[in-house]
Amino acid sequence: MKDSMILNRISRLVAGACLGALLLSTAQAATPLVLMTDFGTADGAVSAMHGVAYGVDPKLTISDLTHQIPDYDIWLGAYRLYQTANYWPEGTVFVSVIDPGVGTQRKSVVLKTKNGRYFVGPDNGLFTLIAERDGVAELREIDEKVNRLAGSAESYTFHGRDVYAYVGARLASGAISYEQVGPVLPSESVVKIAYQHAVRDGNTLRGIVPVLDVKYGNVWTNIPKALLDELGVKPHDPLQVRILHKGKQVAKVTAPFEHTFGGVAKGKPLVYLNSLLDVAVAISQGDFAAKHHIESGVDWQVEVSKVGSK
C-alpha cells in the first residue's frame, strides 16, 4: 500500500514536470517570425532564409507575408507591412528584405513599434508607414559583429539570409533580447518615403494610389473613411474620381458609392471602402486598373468629390 502511494506520487510529479516543460517549450516558441522579400520563389533564396531561422530554433513558427514584391519596390513593401502587420499578435517579428542598397552604407535596423511588434530590415523607407501609423518605441542598429550568421562575414549581397533572417530568428526565439540587437538610434531618424497624405480640400478629397488590388484590378487609395464621412457621402451617392500620374489626368469617372460590388451591374464602375476602410474604385467583375492603364505608387494621385458639390 505504501509502495503504491509512493509510485502514484512519483507519477504525478513526473507528469507535472513534463507538462511544465511542454508549456515552457510552447511559450518559448510562441512568437511568430514573418518573412517578406522581393526574391520570388523560383530559386533557393527564401528557402535559405527559412533554413537559417530554423537553424537558430527548430521550434520557430515561420510564415511568409509575400515574396512577390516587384524588384526593388520599397514603397510596395512598406504598404504590405502596413496592410498586414496589425493582424499579427504583439511580439511578432517581421523580417523584410527589399534592399537595392544591400552592402552599402544604409543601416540595418530593428524597429520596435509602440504596440510591441518588431521590424527587421534595411532602413531605406521600408518602415515608412509602420512608423507613421504605429509609432516608434525604439530603433536599434544591428551590430553585425555579434549578430550575423557565422561564416558569412565576406558575403556582401545576401543580408536577408546572413543578417536579417538570423537576427529575426534569434529575437523571435528569445536567444537575444531586443537590447542585444545593437546600439540605439534616434527614433526620428527612421528613413521615410515622401508621399501625398490624404487631405480634404473643400469638397474634394486628395490622396494617392498606394497599391492596386492586383488580382482584380481594383484601385486602392489612401483616403480613409473618416474623410469620406466629412463629405456626407451616403450609399448610392454619385462621386467623381480623377486619377493622375505626376499631375497629368489618366482617368476620370463618375460612379456611385456602394457597400458591395453587387451594388452595380456587371461591368459598371463603383466607389467602395476596401478592407482597410480606405476609398477604392472598381469595376464590378472587371479590371478598372487595366481598362484605364493605372498603376500605383507615390506618383499616382487621386481626387474624389461629390457630384454637384461646390
PyMOL commands that set and color helices and strands:
alter all, ss='L'
color gray80, all
select helices_A, chain A and resi 2-28+45-56+74-87+128-134+159-173+178-180+187-189+225-230+261-263+288-292
alter helices_A, ss='H'
color red, helices_A
select strands_A, chain A and resi 32-37+61-66+93-97+108-113+118-122+136-141+184-185+199-201+204-209+211-213+218-224+238-245+248-256+269-273+278-283+297-306
alter strands_A, ss='S'
color yellow, strands_A
deselect
rebuild
show_as cartoon
